[in-house]
Amino acid sequence: MTTKFRNLVVGLMLIGLIGLDGGVSAASLKNVIPATSVAAVGSKAKQLEGTWQVQVTLQNCQTGVALRTAPAFLTFEQGGTLVETTAVFSSSQRGPGHGFWEHTGGKTFKAVSKAFVFNPDGTLAGTQTITQSIEFGDDPDVFNSTATTEIVAPNGNVILSGCATAVAHRME
C-alpha cells in the first residue's frame, strides 16, 4: 500500500467514522432485514424513524480515549432503510452511506450502513461499513450509540477498523 493511499485511508478513519458496533462483512448487507422483522418492530419503529443530527466521538478502540468529534446526519426510513451523510468529507472522498436498521428489543436498535471511499485521483479506494448499536433513554428525541467501522479495499482486504460513540438529536 502506498504511503499516500495509507494516509488517505487513515484520514478517512479519523474523520469519517459516523454513528457507529461490531465488525461487519460485506455479506451482512446482502440479507438486509427480513420482512418479518419490519412488521415486528411496530410502534417501536416510530421511535427511530426520522432524521437525526448526530455528534460522533471517534475513539481508540483499545483504550476508549476520544480522538476527535464529527457531525453527521442519519435518516431512518419506515420499513428499515437508512441513509447517512457526513459534513466532514467532500463528495469526492466519500459517498453517502446506505443501509438498514432493525429493532433488537426494548429501546435498542441495530443499524448497518455502507459507503464508497475514494483515492485522491477519484478511483475507488474501497468501502466503509459502519455497524452501530442504538439505545434510547427516557427522551424519545435523543439516542446514544456505539459503533465500529471497517474500510475494505476492492480486493476484499480489511484496510482499517475503528470505534466511536455518538449522541443523536431528532431534527424538527
Summary of the structure (lengths in Angstrom):
residues: 172
radius of gyration: 15.5
end to end distance: 44.3
largest distance: 49.7
contacts: 557
relative contact order: 0.26
helix: 18%
strand: 49%
